[in-house]
């Protein structure tokens, strides 16, 4: 039995997200499982490093599957990319240790959220960026970031109603980089709750435009109340960049 | 009477090209004229620096129009961008000398053609790049470029059947730049015939993969025969980058 690890890039625009829902063909996992099952002539289940929301993109999603197929790795990758739609690509495909598990073995993730911060919108990036023309005080936003980094209960920054599982997560770093009209919010952490990055970015934008003070982050942690945090920025600006093992 | 010059960015994917055809709403010129006519409450005709083909994009198309409107320039730009579809944006708008003419006064143009040259296709650039995975000999292609640069009758590199007007054009420079998996073909010249850039790129690709010798460029010039040149690469990779005045 071979254990195959893939690094996957996808444009999430027309999908309901990573996770297969019933027989839906409108998920990334579903598309991949259909193609790989046909290739190996057996029902294949693939394990992703985690879900991504509807509309969220990936440059480095990781998933693995097990197969007894005797196909060469290069042939597998060519077959899969040939039959996948143009908005999903397997960038790398390797055989790994039989116990490798994309979800359990992940030790961290990097996400990037892209904002187009200019009075003139962008034509070519419009599907992969959130257009937010307000002028922003980056130094205040950085003060907000420093209050978010570390180990916290992030339930107030999540769309989860309640959770039986722990909602404590560690954010190792948030950095905000400007490249001309583009603002990149780079998140590195051990894992992220449902909508957590999008709510944190919305909160940082409210701090940046002056409608919230950086210190108020602590109140959101204390109150554990979603409605105290900022708005949820749209999924189209969010990219799963890399999964660390 | 004010003469207004605009620099326009557009995603040509869903359009029939720059030039208004009858009442068609599926041209860039048509979209702009409709919005600007509504804004000024008068029938406005805009003059572009030149046509772009169906599916071709622009980062720096230039056009001008005349109006007696008393609106401020900034308000005009905001109005136009508000009512234009998301795939067309007026990046700059200025009042210029009354005799400025976008087409007659243009002294040169820069176009870039983008190729994704890798065995693995690209997800995010797929609509703005031509996927061509063959391995290419760039030094041979550069030899081809040096035979193209200069003043020539480019009729053999055009889709024009016959032309009453001169088909002699000057190419000042063609440079081929690689940035990882992306190949950029940068053209600077006084003007380009119908499909000329796309046929030159197709010809250079045939030279790059070894199915044509660089010297054969001279034969195409001599024979003035389109069928001797290479294939026409698709419009989706072509950008009008800048118009020089």
Interface residues (C-beta under 8 A of the other chain):
Chain A: X9 X10 X11 X57 X59 X81 X86 X87 X88 X89 X90 X91 X120 X121 X122 X123 X124 X126 X128
Chain B: X9 X10 X11 X57 X81 X86 X87 X88 X89 X90 X91 X120 X121 X122 X123 X124 X126 X128
